[in-house]
Amino acid sequence: MILFWAALLAVTILLYVLLDGFDLGVGILFAFADEPNRRRMLAAISPVWDGNETWLVVTGTVLFGAFPAAYAALLSAFYLPLALMLCALILRGVSFEFRYKALTGFRWIWDVSFAGGSLVATFIQGMTVGALVEGLPMKDGHYIGGTLGWFSPFAALCGFGLLLGYSLLGASWLIRKCEGPIRERAYQLLPVLTVGVLAFLATALVLALTMRLSLMSRWLERPYLLIFPLIGAISSIGLLKSMQRRNDLAPFRFSMLIFMAAFGTLACSFWPYMIPFALTVDQAASPNASLIFMFWGAGLFVMPLTLIYTLAVYRLFRGRVAEVDYE
């Protein structure tokens, strides 16, 4: 049962990164668009953006219910950045709804809030991953690093890297959903963002080797991990070729594959730890009776229904937005 909930947690995290990742990416790119294109960008994500954030709630719920020790340790470490991230997501949601109700002269406030909220939320998510990769100061399963013990230049680099990654997902989504100038602009950005993401991954790898991070020992212990960078490299080549062919559906698929490869690398490198080299999955898990009880409710009904609803929404709104404006 522990393996079931660990796998489910991995799936919910991946779904959040892929789905909310592209609409956060659209929010980041939103800052560099003019008003007509901003309307089209919002129209491209308006049917799905709030549903995408559901997976963040689901992830937190699974972590709280199935792995309370990890939940407590992570919240102790990341209380400040996660609080800022939630405030950024709230501000982003309010801005999304209010910008069209504001007077024209004050709309810029909501525009800045929407783009800024997207940027801050993304940067904090990247820093969180970077801090986990580098390693948290832990003792006996408890965080002992203080308010800013998680922060480091490597974590900040990962924050910037995720900004590039989500922007890549966002540009790919705009190509898939939009027409006209915004689609052409997204095509122009794709090569730059792709090279930027690859440069970040290479830099992070070199730094990890230079810093001799404990997580890098996994690459020697588990050579099969090399398959994930290989998948990422092939996907990057496919992404660049799809730009040349102007295949509007392919860039988003290849961008997702790049993220899935990166996620697979981290997940397999972390295993069997929830917090690397400090707290294992077994140590963090709730009693088996609690996991079984949760399975008959959340595992058997809530999760499948949430997934079915998500699939239905994306199926229903699968077409292009063209000249339709979000109001």
LOLUM-431048 format. One record per residue (C-alpha): residue number from 1; residue in three letters; x, y, z. Coordinates in steps of 0.001 Angstrom, whole numbers, plus 500000, padded with zeros to 6 digits. Layout:
(NUM,'ala',(X,Y,Z))
...
This chain:
(1,'met',(500000,500000,500000))
(2,'ile',(502952,502329,500648))
(3,'leu',(504116,501807,497060))
(4,'phe',(500626,502658,495769))
(5,'trp',(500575,506004,497559))
(6,'ala',(504184,506788,496631))
(7,'ala',(503362,506126,492963))
(8,'leu',(500179,508192,493236))
(9,'leu',(502111,511071,494785))
(10,'ala',(504615,510946,491917))
(11,'val',(501778,511006,489374))
(12,'thr',(500057,513991,490989))
(13,'ile',(503328,515956,491149))
(14,'leu',(504062,515202,487501))
(15,'leu',(500550,516191,486427))
(16,'tyr',(500829,519462,488318))
(17,'val',(504217,520278,486787))
(18,'leu',(503026,519534,483249))
(19,'leu',(499588,521129,483444))
(20,'asp',(500082,524127,485692))
(21,'gly',(503569,524461,484236))
(22,'phe',(502338,525540,480835))
(23,'asp',(499819,528058,482148))
(24,'leu',(502413,529505,484525))
(25,'gly',(504672,529687,481480))
(26,'val',(501989,531588,479587))
(27,'gly',(501802,533937,482568))
(28,'ile',(505550,534560,482414))
(29,'leu',(505403,535274,478663))
(30,'phe',(502329,537445,479263))
(31,'ala',(504614,540231,480508))
(32,'phe',(506160,540625,477044))
(33,'ala',(502950,540753,474966))
(34,'asp',(500739,543653,473886))
(35,'glu',(497063,543956,474832))
(36,'pro',(495456,542065,471887))
(37,'asn',(497901,539191,472282))
(38,'arg',(497447,539191,476051))
(39,'arg',(493737,538587,475528))
(40,'arg',(494484,535638,473256))
(41,'met',(497001,534238,475732))
(42,'leu',(494446,534340,478525))
(43,'ala',(491854,532776,476245))
(44,'ala',(494275,529916,475584))
(45,'ile',(494380,528933,479280))
(46,'ser',(491056,530235,480636))
(47,'pro',(489161,526898,480462))
(48,'val',(491842,524925,482283))
(49,'trp',(494049,527095,484497))
(50,'asp',(492067,526674,487724))
(51,'gly',(491627,522939,487163))
(52,'asn',(495380,522599,486672))
(53,'glu',(496001,523970,490155))
(54,'thr',(493758,521240,491558))
(55,'trp',(496710,518887,491223))
(56,'leu',(498741,521017,493628))
(57,'val',(495964,520633,496201))
(58,'val',(495816,516890,495534))
(59,'thr',(499586,516597,495936))
(60,'gly',(499481,518387,499286))
(61,'thr',(496563,516232,500431))
(62,'val',(498288,512963,499526))
(63,'leu',(501514,514105,501173))
(64,'phe',(499654,515130,504336))
(65,'gly',(497568,511966,504584))
(66,'ala',(499951,509278,503347))
(67,'phe',(503363,510685,504316))
(68,'pro',(502837,513014,507303))
(69,'ala',(506459,512888,508478))
(70,'ala',(507661,514159,505091))
(71,'tyr',(504891,516763,505060))
(72,'ala',(505971,518052,508483))
(73,'ala',(509669,518161,507570))
(74,'leu',(509101,519855,504203))
(75,'leu',(506738,522450,505658))
(76,'ser',(509226,523192,508419))
(77,'ala',(511937,523783,505820))
(78,'phe',(509915,525587,503161))
(79,'tyr',(507270,527383,505223))
(80,'leu',(508328,530854,504056))
(81,'pro',(508809,530130,500331))
(82,'leu',(505655,528000,500095))
(83,'ala',(503634,530725,501798))
(84,'leu',(504973,533209,499237))
(85,'met',(504171,530769,496432))
(86,'leu',(500570,530377,497598))
(87,'cys',(500197,534160,497855))
(88,'ala',(501579,534476,494310))
(89,'leu',(499120,531867,493004))
(90,'ile',(496225,533602,494760))
(91,'leu',(497272,536990,493364))
(92,'arg',(497586,535412,489927))
(93,'gly',(494071,533959,490117))
(94,'val',(492545,537232,491317))
(95,'ser',(494334,539144,488549))
(96,'phe',(493087,536686,485935))
(97,'glu',(489474,537421,486844))
(98,'phe',(489748,541130,487670))
(99,'arg',(491823,542553,484808))
(100,'tyr',(488810,542851,482496))
(101,'lys',(486693,544501,485176))
(102,'ala',(489293,547178,485849))
(103,'leu',(489277,550574,484192))
(104,'thr',(491670,550721,481238))
(105,'gly',(494029,553060,483069))
(106,'phe',(494377,550646,485991))
(107,'arg',(494519,547381,484065))
(108,'trp',(498317,547432,484193))
(109,'ile',(498119,546694,487925))
(110,'trp',(496435,543364,487258))
(111,'asp',(498744,542653,484321))
(112,'val',(501796,543101,486540))
(113,'ser',(500147,541005,489248))
(114,'phe',(499357,538164,486837))
(115,'ala',(502839,538057,485295))
(116,'gly',(504550,538648,488645))
(117,'gly',(502515,535979,490403))
(118,'ser',(503382,533485,487666))
(119,'leu',(507080,534363,487886))
(120,'val',(507300,534194,491680))
(121,'ala',(505374,530911,491939))
(122,'thr',(507576,529304,489286))
(123,'phe',(510838,530572,490771))
(124,'ile',(509944,529255,494223))
(125,'gln',(509001,525836,492860))
(126,'gly',(512352,525633,491110))
(127,'met',(514245,526703,494233))
(128,'thr',(512419,524058,496256))
(129,'val',(513524,521312,493874))
(130,'gly',(517077,522671,493855))
(131,'ala',(517210,522687,497653))
(132,'leu',(516051,519066,497792))
(133,'val',(518650,518021,495214))
(134,'glu',(521410,519797,497109))
(135,'gly',(520211,518364,500416))
(136,'leu',(518411,519833,503414))
(137,'pro',(519983,520100,506882))
(138,'met',(518153,517260,508646))
(139,'lys',(518631,515312,511862))
(140,'asp',(516581,512263,512869))
(141,'gly',(513972,513072,510225))
(142,'his',(513541,516679,511365))
(143,'tyr',(514597,519903,509655))
(144,'ile',(517230,521856,511608))
(145,'gly',(518283,524503,509097))
(146,'gly',(516397,527561,510262))
(147,'thr',(514314,529968,508188))
(148,'leu',(516707,530216,505237))
(149,'gly',(518625,526974,505641))
(150,'trp',(517197,525725,502358))
(151,'phe',(518485,528669,500307))
(152,'ser',(521665,528481,498233))
(153,'pro',(523019,529702,494884))
(154,'phe',(522313,526238,493444))
(155,'ala',(518667,526469,494545))
(156,'ala',(518397,529940,492973))
(157,'leu',(519882,528582,489732))
(158,'cys',(517199,525888,489685))
(159,'gly',(514589,528601,490167))
(160,'phe',(515818,530400,487055))
(161,'gly',(515990,527095,485206))
(162,'leu',(512337,526347,485922))
(163,'leu',(511406,529820,484666))
(164,'leu',(512935,528824,481319))
(165,'gly',(511301,525405,481428))
(166,'tyr',(507780,526640,482162))
(167,'ser',(508212,529362,479531))
(168,'leu',(509079,526610,477036))
(169,'leu',(505905,524742,477963))
(170,'gly',(503902,527977,477738))
(171,'ala',(505239,528890,474286))
(172,'ser',(504533,525351,473054))
(173,'trp',(500971,525588,474364))
(174,'leu',(500421,528931,472618))
(175,'ile',(501558,527381,469327))
(176,'arg',(499081,524574,469866))
(177,'lys',(496155,526857,470753))
(178,'cys',(496643,530187,468974))
(179,'glu',(496924,531618,465472))
(180,'gly',(498352,534797,463996))
(181,'pro',(501053,536971,465572))
(182,'ile',(501075,535230,468960))
(183,'arg',(501749,531859,467286))
(184,'glu',(504576,533328,465208))
(185,'arg',(506096,534988,468257))
(186,'ala',(505938,531698,470157))
(187,'tyr',(507729,529947,467294))
(188,'gln',(510465,532591,467472))
(189,'leu',(510885,532020,471210))
(190,'leu',(511019,528227,471085))
(191,'pro',(514644,527845,469869))
(192,'val',(515871,530382,472434))
(193,'leu',(513969,528731,475274))
(194,'thr',(515012,525230,474220))
(195,'val',(518691,526193,474148))
(196,'gly',(518231,527996,477471))
(197,'val',(516717,524913,479128))
(198,'leu',(519471,522653,477790))
(199,'ala',(522145,525126,478923))
(200,'phe',(520604,525208,482404))
(201,'leu',(520517,521401,482630))
(202,'ala',(524165,521181,481547))
(203,'thr',(525190,523881,484041))
(204,'ala',(523264,522210,486865))
(205,'leu',(524917,518880,486079))
(206,'val',(528419,520398,486051))
(207,'leu',(527756,522209,489339))
(208,'ala',(526354,519060,490935))
(209,'leu',(529506,517168,489968))
(210,'thr',(531753,520020,491124))
(211,'met',(529925,520290,494447))
(212,'arg',(529993,516494,494784))
(213,'leu',(526353,516332,495727))
(214,'ser',(525394,513048,497360))
(215,'leu',(522593,512546,494851))
(216,'met',(525126,512210,492019))
(217,'ser',(526341,508921,493493))
(218,'arg',(523057,507445,492276))
(219,'trp',(524313,507732,488689))
(220,'leu',(527108,505292,489494))
(221,'glu',(524848,502973,491478))
(222,'arg',(522038,503064,488913))
(223,'pro',(523368,503299,485346))
(224,'tyr',(519833,502945,483979))
(225,'leu',(519290,506570,485002))
(226,'leu',(521152,507538,481829))
(227,'ile',(518079,506580,479830))
(228,'phe',(516276,509696,481067))
(229,'pro',(518830,512234,479765))
(230,'leu',(518825,510249,476510))
(231,'ile',(515050,510629,476270))
(232,'gly',(515436,514341,477023))
(233,'ala',(518090,514773,474323))
(234,'ile',(516011,512944,471703))
(235,'ser',(512957,515005,472666))
(236,'ser',(514971,518228,472308))
(237,'ile',(516043,517221,468803))
(238,'gly',(512455,516348,467955))
(239,'leu',(511320,519713,469322))
(240,'leu',(513800,521626,467160))
(241,'lys',(512839,519637,464068))
(242,'ser',(509131,520196,464707))
(243,'met',(509784,523951,464658))
(244,'gln',(511264,523668,461179))
(245,'arg',(508284,521646,459951))
(246,'arg',(505841,523992,461690))
(247,'asn',(503996,521059,463231))
(248,'asp',(501825,522903,465749))
(249,'leu',(500989,519867,467903))
(250,'ala',(504488,518419,468232))
(251,'pro',(506318,521138,470261))
(252,'phe',(504060,520755,473277))
(253,'arg',(504403,516966,473218))
(254,'phe',(508190,517112,472994))
(255,'ser',(508316,519772,475728))
(256,'met',(506305,517487,477992))
(257,'leu',(508669,514616,477228))
(258,'ile',(511634,516773,478276))
(259,'phe',(509933,517500,481601))
(260,'met',(508947,513857,482059))
(261,'ala',(512561,512803,481483))
(262,'ala',(513795,515335,484057))
(263,'phe',(511124,514226,486523))
(264,'gly',(512002,510566,485993))
(265,'thr',(515654,511335,486668))
(266,'leu',(514846,513051,489958))
(267,'ala',(512270,510479,491089))
(268,'cys',(514566,507508,490455))
(269,'ser',(517523,509355,492016))
(270,'phe',(515507,510149,495144))
(271,'trp',(514107,506637,495634))
(272,'pro',(513673,505229,498271))
(273,'tyr',(513907,508613,500009))
(274,'met',(511176,511198,500274))
(275,'ile',(513819,513694,501417))
(276,'pro',(517174,512568,500007))
(277,'phe',(519361,510696,502489))
(278,'ala',(517273,511881,505455))
(279,'leu',(513782,510350,505344))
(280,'thr',(512745,507219,503440))
(281,'val',(509326,506459,502037))
(282,'asp',(508754,503800,504700))
(283,'gln',(509788,506126,507506))
(284,'ala',(507522,508908,506250))
(285,'ala',(504428,506759,505635))
(286,'ser',(501294,506665,507748))
(287,'pro',(500305,503382,509447))
(288,'asn',(499112,500758,506987))
(289,'ala',(495583,500900,508393))
(290,'ser',(495388,504609,507572))
(291,'leu',(496691,504046,504030))
(292,'ile',(494090,501329,503437))
(293,'phe',(491323,503554,504800))
(294,'met',(492398,506372,502475))
(295,'phe',(492531,503974,499532))
(296,'trp',(488825,503139,499718))
(297,'gly',(487914,506812,499487))
(298,'ala',(490552,509016,497899))
(299,'gly',(492445,506289,496069))
(300,'leu',(489514,504394,494587))
(301,'phe',(487061,507214,493846))
(302,'val',(488381,510770,494262))
(303,'met',(491574,510390,492238))
(304,'pro',(490002,508578,489253))
(305,'leu',(487126,511087,489151))
(306,'thr',(489548,514021,489236))
(307,'leu',(491569,512492,486410))
(308,'ile',(488444,511782,484338))
(309,'tyr',(487243,515356,484828))
(310,'thr',(490634,516710,483738))
(311,'leu',(490663,514545,480621))
(312,'ala',(487087,515575,479787))
(313,'val',(487901,519291,480082))
(314,'tyr',(490942,519009,477818))
(315,'arg',(488937,516960,475335))
(316,'leu',(486103,519505,475311))
(317,'phe',(488403,522526,474860))
(318,'arg',(490902,520913,472494))
(319,'gly',(490421,523396,469627))
(320,'arg',(492209,526653,468881))
(321,'val',(491112,529933,470400))
(322,'ala',(491881,531911,467178))
(323,'glu',(490369,535381,467549))
(324,'val',(488193,534587,470569))
(325,'asp',(488882,536865,473533))
(326,'tyr',(488542,535887,477159))
(327,'glu',(486056,538082,478993))
